[in-house]
Amino acid sequence: MARGWESKSVEDQLAEAEAARDAQAKPHLSADEREKRARRESLLLSRAQIVERLKRVTNARYRAQLEKSLEHLDKQLQDLE
């Protein structure tokens, strides 16, 4: 029984060490950087959705609206960088 507890402790220690290494490997971002990254990901997701809609749209007015939206998103992405 003592041996089982000992191996469990070693496993826990190895898991903690690995978690600590992972935490150090990830860059620590400031609040502004995290917000900027989240904003960029949101814009990229919106852009992907619009591109998918453009592939299927048949109405010319809706296509024009989507193209304007795409241009606007591209400008916002460019401004972020």
N, C-alpha and C positions, 0 to 999 in steps of 0.2 A: 504494500500500500504506500509506503514511503517513497518507493521508486516512482509510482504513478504521479504522486504530487510533485516530485522533483521534475519529472519530464514536462508536466503541465507548466511549471514555473519557467522552465527554459523556453518553451513555446511562447509563453506570454512575453518573455524578455525579447525574443527574436522578433515577434510581431511589433512590439513597441519600438524597437530599434529601426525596423523597416519603415514604420509610420513616421518616425522622426526624420529619416533620410528623405522620404517623400516630401515632407513639409519643408525641408531645407531646399530641395530641388526646385520647388515652385517659387517663382519670383513674388516678392511681397509688393503688392500694388497699393498705391495711395487711393483714397476715396475718389479723387478726380479721375485717376486712371481706370479704376473699376467702372465708374459711371460712363466714361468714354468708350470702354470696351463693350459694355452692355448696350449702349446707344448704337454702336457700329453693328453689333450682331442683330439688333432689332431692324436696322435699316437693310441689312443684307437679307434678312428673312422676308421683309416686305418686298424687296426687289425680286427675290426668287418667285414669290407669289404672283407678282405682276407679270413677270416673264412667262410663267405658266399660263396665265390668263390670255396673254397676247397670242400664244400658240393656238388657242381655241376660239378666239373671238371672230365673229362674222360681221357684226355691226360696225360700220365705218366710224360713227360718232364715238362709240365706246372704245374702239381701237385708238382713236385720236386722244381720248381722255387718258387711256392707259399709257400711251407714249409720253404724254406730258408728265404724268406721275412718275414714270421711269426716269425722265430727264431730271425731274426735281430730286428724286432719291439719289441719282448719280451725283448731282451737285452737292447735296448734303454729305454724301460719303467723301467727296473730294475735299470739302471744307473741314471735315474731321481730321484728315491727314495733313 
